[in-house]
């Protein structure tokens, strides 16, 4: 594919020179095209508006959680889904309205649930019986009726990596439908005056490229509620819409996923003589993944005749663990001249002390030299979110670009930041 470039033949990201970004902020560097983020958020909303059905688009912020992205989500009029006290704290610190937050997760602590109730989180998606009990007690203590959805384990297996498939029966998430756990949770929640049971939620996995699983999920949730004699206000089918990482990936347009879900639930509402339930979706990767790139500086290389060429960069598994974790693959381009003819195939390796520290398994590139900038594409989801200080490397900075302008939204960590929480060990002062 042809990449956008400027007069210097450098890669541009929404009009900004990628090499200039690397020079200005250093590398590794996460760069987000905010215009692309906004376009995707609006595309998801547009299909619901066109079909004139009640809906909530809720950004699954585990994909990338910073104050800046919550601010963009708020500007675009969508909700956000959180999965920890830290994400809740970040959203509130960004000024995101608590009423537009939903709180997911399979093992929320008492303190996290208390924090959510006190903050006025709009919806808590209850995952297990302990949480049902705790949340009822916390809501009663704070004299509120907490809106909840029940997360169901629907027994639908998505065609994706086993570690990111969540809808099958053998999953840590949700009340199991097939063994009757879900119905028992429903019976408890609907009689609990401290809880306002509004609907059902199920998430079938991530990086899914067809609509069949979403149609089955939506139908199953509606059929389940109907079998219980209950008309839910909300049907939340989660997220998991696939994106393109390489040419092997063939995602559908955002509108195709949403349209299939809408059509399924319209048919169910008509068949059951229901008012149309509010349809919730939770896109995360599909919003920020394609909008993000990571810039690296090329360093050493190792040529093994008749076997492989390794090209090393100044980041790796500490800023993108997905290749090591899931064997995920990416495309990369030479930011100095992304449209130059390729001359070799290399394995892009990181600087971390692990043989599995690979960023791109096989990448065709033009001739490169130390100091050139490599741009790995579609890293906006689960790069920064899963970054670590492995080998005591600082986590990279994050920059937003929009309409030719760029702004630092997360500062680069320093070595001092890494040791800031360390404490010296003084054996003489240790109690006997």
ABEGO torsion letter per residue (X at the ends): XBBBBBAAGBBBBGGBBAAAAAAAAEOBBBBBBAAAAAAAAAAAAAAAAAAGBBBBBBBBAAABBBAAAAAAAAAAGBBBBBABAAAAAAAAAAGBBAAABBBBEABBBAAAAAAAAAAGBABBBBABAAAAAAAAAAAAAAGBBBBBBBBBBAGBBBBBBAAABAABABBABEBBAAAGAAAAAAAAAAABAABBBAEBBBBAEBGBABAAAAAAAAAAAAAAAAAAGBBBABBBAEBGBBBBABAABBBBBAAAAAAAAAAAAAAAAAAAGBBBBBBBBBBAAAAAAAABBBBBBBBBBBBBBGABBBBBBABEAAABAAAAAAGBBBBBBBAABAABBBABBBBBBBABBBAABBABABBBBBBBBBGBBBBBBGAABGBAAABBABGGBBBBBBBBBBGGBBBBABBBBBAAAAAAABBBBBAAABBX
